[in-house]
Amino acid sequence: MFKFRLLLVSTLLCTLGCSAQSTKPMDENAAVNRKIEQKVRSTFNLPPSLQVSVGKREASEMPGYDKVQVTLSRDGRASTHDFLVSKDNKTLVEWQKLDISKDVMESINVSGRPERGNKEAKVVIVNYDDFQCPFCSKMHQTLFPELMKTYGNQVKIIYKDYPLASIHPWAMHAAVDANCLAAQNNDGYWEFADYTHANQKEINGEKRDIKDEYAKLDQITQEIGKKHGVDAAQLNGCVKKQDEAPVRASMAEAEKMGVEATPTMFVNGEQLAGAVPESVLRDVIDRALKAAGQTPPTAPAPSAATSSPAASSNPVPKPTNQ
């Protein structure tokens, strides 16, 4: 996946430094563009293999500044970012307009998605998940049952698909199978989610090839479906078809919202990336509850496991697209 994540600093001012003069004179615009390229490379620590091109300057809505687009490209893929350049060519500003006219949660399509918690809850947690992601497994364990024990009917949790198929070969297949269950039974979906997150190593196996992993996932799906009394013929047909379209639509939606890794959660619009510690997630949920006019529950006393020196010295690792 080719992405460039520039720092979200809408008022970052970077005074343009001097560059060595070329033996061949450059016109003023070319010289300024070269300074812009150098400043963008150094400020955002871009790799040398990344091509940086500066577009034509245009009038901006900010007095004293022109707008210029900087394009980052490599291997046929590119992303474009807006900057402002002062009229005197001394200051560069990263320019990012943030739309606050819409509720973030309105951009997420949760129609027909399985839910856990209170359907009428004021706080909604949407988690973009990957069934093969080890950090997702960690986050799933934090959400279920721990968070649900504390918040009870004050929250609703919804999972959306974001399988990182390039590094997790059976994640897409698992997402499709889970959705086949979800089409008929809410509880069946969540049992599949619980099982796969808790048994990733078993599904991976030691020497099993991808076909064996697919077969294992399909077997799990069929067993869960039978347990919950779903229409077996409909379920088997869905599993056999392996329609990835709904999963890919979820992925496209996530990317428009800036999701780059799993897990990524939105708590009433506030974004959390990675397997964040339980205490951090609690703070965000409590803040959302207060904003909704509700009183957060009293935090449970830490258990011996979480309060021991060994536990506190082993924090959740920082996620890296896994």
C-alpha positions as CSV (number, residue, x, y, z in Angstrom):
1,M,0.0,0.0,0.0
2,F,1.4,3.3,-1.0
3,K,0.6,6.1,1.3
4,F,2.3,9.3,2.6
5,R,1.2,10.5,5.9
6,L,2.3,14.1,6.4
7,L,2.1,15.5,9.9
8,L,-1.3,17.0,10.6
9,V,-0.1,20.4,11.4
10,S,-2.1,23.1,9.7
11,T,0.0,25.9,11.0
12,L,3.5,24.5,10.7
13,L,5.8,27.3,9.6
14,C,9.1,26.3,8.0
15,T,11.5,29.1,7.1
16,L,13.1,28.2,3.8
17,G,16.8,27.7,4.2
18,C,19.5,28.5,1.6
19,S,20.6,25.9,-0.9
20,A,23.9,25.7,-2.7
21,Q,24.0,27.7,-5.8
22,S,24.2,25.7,-9.0
23,T,26.9,26.4,-11.6
24,K,24.0,26.8,-14.0
25,P,21.8,29.8,-13.1
26,M,18.2,28.9,-12.3
27,D,15.3,31.2,-12.6
28,E,13.7,32.4,-9.4
29,N,10.7,30.0,-9.5
30,A,13.0,27.0,-10.1
31,A,15.2,28.0,-7.2
32,V,12.2,28.4,-4.9
33,N,10.7,25.1,-6.0
34,R,14.1,23.5,-5.2
35,K,14.0,25.0,-1.7
36,I,10.4,23.7,-1.2
37,E,11.4,20.2,-2.2
38,Q,14.4,20.2,0.1
39,K,12.3,21.6,3.0
40,V,9.5,19.0,2.5
41,R,12.1,16.1,2.2
42,S,13.9,17.1,5.4
43,T,10.8,18.1,7.5
44,F,8.9,14.9,6.8
45,N,12.0,12.7,6.5
46,L,11.1,11.3,3.1
47,P,13.1,8.4,1.7
48,P,15.5,9.3,-1.2
49,S,13.7,6.9,-3.5
50,L,10.6,9.1,-3.3
51,Q,10.1,11.6,-6.1
52,V,9.0,15.1,-5.1
53,S,7.7,17.5,-7.6
54,V,6.4,21.0,-7.0
55,G,3.5,22.3,-9.1
56,K,2.5,25.7,-10.4
57,R,1.8,28.4,-7.9
58,E,-1.7,29.7,-7.8
59,A,-3.6,32.3,-5.9
60,S,-4.8,31.2,-2.5
61,E,-7.6,32.3,-0.1
62,M,-5.0,33.3,2.5
63,P,-3.7,36.9,2.2
64,G,0.0,37.1,1.5
65,Y,0.3,33.4,0.3
66,D,0.1,31.5,-2.9
67,K,-1.0,27.8,-3.0
68,V,1.3,25.1,-4.5
69,Q,0.8,21.4,-4.8
70,V,3.6,19.0,-3.9
71,T,3.3,15.5,-5.4
72,L,5.0,12.5,-3.9
73,S,5.5,9.6,-6.3
74,R,7.1,6.2,-6.6
75,D,6.5,3.1,-8.7
76,G,3.6,4.6,-10.6
77,R,1.7,5.7,-7.5
78,A,1.3,9.2,-6.2
79,S,-0.3,11.4,-3.6
80,T,-0.7,15.2,-3.7
81,H,-0.5,17.6,-0.8
82,D,-1.2,21.3,-0.6
83,F,1.2,23.9,0.7
84,L,1.1,27.7,1.0
85,V,4.2,29.8,0.0
86,S,4.5,33.4,1.2
87,K,4.7,36.1,-1.4
88,D,8.2,36.9,-0.3
89,N,9.3,33.2,-0.7
90,K,10.5,33.0,2.9
91,T,7.8,30.8,4.5
92,L,6.2,27.5,3.7
93,V,3.0,26.4,5.4
94,E,1.4,22.9,5.2
95,W,-2.2,23.5,4.2
96,Q,-4.9,21.1,5.2
97,K,-8.5,22.1,5.4
98,L,-10.5,20.0,7.8
99,D,-14.2,19.6,7.2
100,I,-16.2,19.8,10.4
101,S,-19.5,20.2,8.7
102,K,-20.3,16.5,8.9
103,D,-20.2,14.0,11.8
104,V,-17.3,11.5,11.2
105,M,-19.6,8.7,12.1
106,E,-22.0,9.6,9.3
107,S,-19.2,8.7,6.8
108,I,-19.2,5.1,8.1
109,N,-21.8,2.8,6.6
110,V,-22.9,0.4,9.4
111,S,-26.1,-0.7,7.7
112,G,-26.5,-4.4,8.3
113,R,-23.3,-4.8,10.3
114,P,-23.4,-7.1,13.4
115,E,-23.5,-5.3,16.7
116,R,-22.6,-6.0,20.3
117,G,-23.9,-4.0,23.2
118,N,-26.9,-1.7,23.5
119,K,-28.5,-0.9,20.1
120,E,-29.6,2.5,21.5
121,A,-26.3,3.4,23.1
122,K,-25.1,7.0,22.9
123,V,-21.5,5.9,22.4
124,V,-20.7,3.8,19.2
125,I,-17.3,2.2,18.7
126,V,-16.6,1.2,15.1
127,N,-13.5,-1.0,14.7
128,Y,-11.8,-1.6,11.3
129,D,-10.5,-5.1,11.9
130,D,-8.3,-7.8,10.3
131,F,-9.0,-11.4,11.5
132,Q,-5.3,-12.4,11.0
133,C,-3.8,-9.3,12.6
134,P,-2.0,-10.0,16.0
135,F,-2.7,-6.5,17.2
136,C,-6.3,-6.9,16.3
137,S,-6.4,-10.0,18.5
138,K,-5.0,-8.0,21.4
139,M,-7.6,-5.3,20.9
140,H,-10.4,-7.8,20.6
141,Q,-9.4,-9.3,23.9
142,T,-9.5,-5.8,25.4
143,L,-12.9,-5.1,24.1
144,F,-14.4,-8.5,24.9
145,P,-15.1,-9.2,27.6
146,E,-13.3,-6.5,29.6
147,L,-14.7,-3.3,28.2
148,M,-18.1,-4.7,27.9
149,K,-18.1,-5.8,31.6
150,T,-17.4,-2.2,32.6
151,Y,-19.6,-0.3,30.2
152,G,-22.5,-2.7,29.9
153,N,-25.4,-1.0,28.0
154,Q,-23.6,2.3,27.6
155,V,-21.8,1.4,24.4
156,K,-22.4,-0.3,21.0
157,I,-19.5,-2.0,19.1
158,I,-19.5,-2.6,15.4
159,Y,-16.7,-4.3,13.3
160,K,-15.9,-3.2,9.8
161,D,-13.5,-5.1,7.4
162,Y,-10.0,-3.9,6.6
163,P,-7.9,-7.1,5.9
164,L,-4.3,-6.4,5.0
165,A,-4.2,-9.1,2.4
166,S,-0.6,-8.3,1.3
167,I,0.8,-9.5,4.6
168,H,-2.1,-11.6,6.0
169,P,-3.0,-14.2,3.3
170,W,-6.1,-15.6,4.9
171,A,-7.6,-12.4,6.3
172,M,-9.7,-11.6,3.2
173,H,-11.2,-15.1,3.1
174,A,-12.0,-14.9,6.9
175,A,-13.7,-11.6,6.4
176,V,-15.9,-13.0,3.6
177,D,-16.8,-16.1,5.7
178,A,-17.6,-13.9,8.7
179,N,-19.9,-11.8,6.5
180,C,-21.6,-15.0,5.3
181,L,-22.5,-15.8,8.9
182,A,-23.5,-12.2,9.6
183,A,-26.0,-12.3,6.7
184,Q,-28.0,-14.8,8.7
185,N,-27.0,-14.5,12.4
186,N,-25.5,-11.7,14.5
187,D,-24.3,-14.1,17.2
188,G,-22.7,-16.4,14.7
189,Y,-20.6,-13.5,13.4
190,W,-19.4,-12.6,16.8
191,E,-18.6,-16.2,17.7
192,F,-16.5,-16.4,14.5
193,A,-14.7,-13.2,15.5
194,D,-14.0,-14.5,19.0
195,Y,-12.7,-17.8,17.7
196,T,-10.4,-16.5,14.9
197,H,-8.9,-13.7,17.1
198,A,-8.2,-16.2,19.8
199,N,-6.9,-19.0,17.5
200,Q,-4.8,-17.2,14.8
201,K,-1.8,-19.5,15.4
202,E,-4.0,-22.6,15.1
203,I,-5.4,-21.4,11.8
204,N,-1.9,-20.5,10.5
205,G,-0.6,-23.9,11.4
206,E,3.0,-24.8,10.9
207,K,3.3,-26.1,7.4
208,R,-0.2,-25.7,6.1
209,D,-0.5,-24.0,2.8
210,I,-3.1,-21.3,2.1
211,K,-5.7,-23.8,0.7
212,D,-5.6,-25.6,4.0
213,E,-6.1,-22.3,5.9
214,Y,-9.1,-21.5,3.7
215,A,-10.5,-25.0,4.4
216,K,-10.0,-24.5,8.1
217,L,-11.8,-21.2,8.0
218,D,-14.7,-22.7,6.0
219,Q,-15.0,-25.6,8.5
220,I,-15.2,-23.2,11.4
221,T,-17.8,-21.1,9.6
222,Q,-20.0,-24.2,8.9
223,E,-19.7,-25.5,12.5
224,I,-20.7,-22.1,13.9
225,G,-23.5,-21.8,11.4
226,K,-24.9,-25.2,12.4
227,K,-24.7,-24.3,16.0
228,H,-26.8,-21.2,15.4
229,G,-29.3,-22.9,13.1
230,V,-28.6,-20.9,10.0
231,D,-29.7,-22.1,6.5
232,A,-26.8,-24.5,5.6
233,A,-27.4,-24.3,1.9
234,Q,-27.4,-20.5,1.8
235,L,-24.3,-20.4,4.0
236,N,-22.3,-22.9,2.0
237,G,-23.3,-21.1,-1.2
238,C,-22.0,-17.8,0.2
239,V,-18.8,-19.4,1.4
240,K,-18.2,-21.1,-1.9
241,K,-18.8,-17.9,-3.9
242,Q,-16.3,-15.8,-1.9
243,D,-17.7,-12.4,-2.9
244,E,-15.1,-9.9,-1.8
245,A,-17.0,-6.8,-3.0
246,P,-18.5,-5.8,0.4
247,V,-15.1,-6.3,2.1
248,R,-13.4,-4.1,-0.5
249,A,-16.1,-1.5,-0.2
250,S,-15.3,-1.4,3.6
251,M,-11.6,-1.1,2.8
252,A,-12.2,1.8,0.4
253,E,-14.4,3.6,3.0
254,A,-11.6,3.2,5.6
255,E,-8.9,4.6,3.3
256,K,-11.0,7.7,2.6
257,M,-11.1,8.2,6.3
258,G,-7.3,7.9,6.7
259,V,-7.2,4.4,8.0
260,E,-3.7,2.9,7.3
261,A,-3.3,0.1,9.8
262,T,-5.3,-2.3,11.9
263,P,-6.9,-2.1,14.3
264,T,-8.3,1.4,13.9
265,M,-11.3,2.5,15.9
266,F,-13.6,5.4,15.9
267,V,-15.3,6.2,19.2
268,N,-18.1,8.7,18.4
269,G,-15.8,10.1,15.7
270,E,-12.6,10.1,17.7
271,Q,-10.0,8.0,16.0
272,L,-7.7,5.6,17.7
273,A,-5.0,3.7,15.7
274,G,-3.4,0.5,17.0
275,A,-3.9,-1.8,19.9
276,V,-4.1,1.0,22.4
277,P,-3.9,0.2,26.1
278,E,-7.2,-0.3,27.9
279,S,-6.7,2.8,30.0
280,V,-6.4,5.0,26.9
281,L,-9.6,3.5,25.4
282,R,-11.4,4.0,28.7
283,D,-10.5,7.7,28.7
284,V,-11.8,8.1,25.2
285,I,-15.1,6.3,26.0
286,D,-15.6,8.3,29.2
287,R,-15.0,11.5,27.3
288,A,-17.7,10.5,24.7
289,L,-20.1,9.5,27.4
290,K,-19.7,12.8,29.2
291,A,-20.2,14.7,25.9
292,A,-23.4,12.7,25.4
293,G,-24.6,13.7,28.9
294,Q,-24.0,10.4,30.6
295,T,-22.0,9.4,33.6
296,P,-19.1,7.0,33.0
297,P,-18.9,4.0,35.2
298,T,-16.4,3.7,38.0
299,A,-13.2,2.2,36.7
300,P,-12.5,-1.3,38.1
301,A,-9.6,-1.8,40.5
302,P,-6.5,-3.1,38.7
303,S,-6.0,-6.8,38.9
304,A,-2.8,-8.4,40.3
305,A,-1.8,-9.2,36.7
306,T,-2.1,-5.6,35.5
307,S,-0.5,-4.0,38.5
308,S,2.5,-6.3,38.8
309,P,5.9,-5.0,37.8
310,A,6.3,-7.6,35.1
311,A,3.0,-6.6,33.5
312,S,3.7,-2.9,33.6
313,S,7.1,-3.3,32.0
314,N,5.7,-5.1,29.0
315,P,3.6,-2.5,27.1
316,V,1.5,-3.2,24.0
317,P,3.9,-3.0,21.1
318,K,3.4,-0.1,18.6
319,P,1.5,-1.4,15.6
320,T,3.0,-1.4,12.1
321,N,0.5,-2.4,9.4
322,Q,0.0,-5.8,10.8
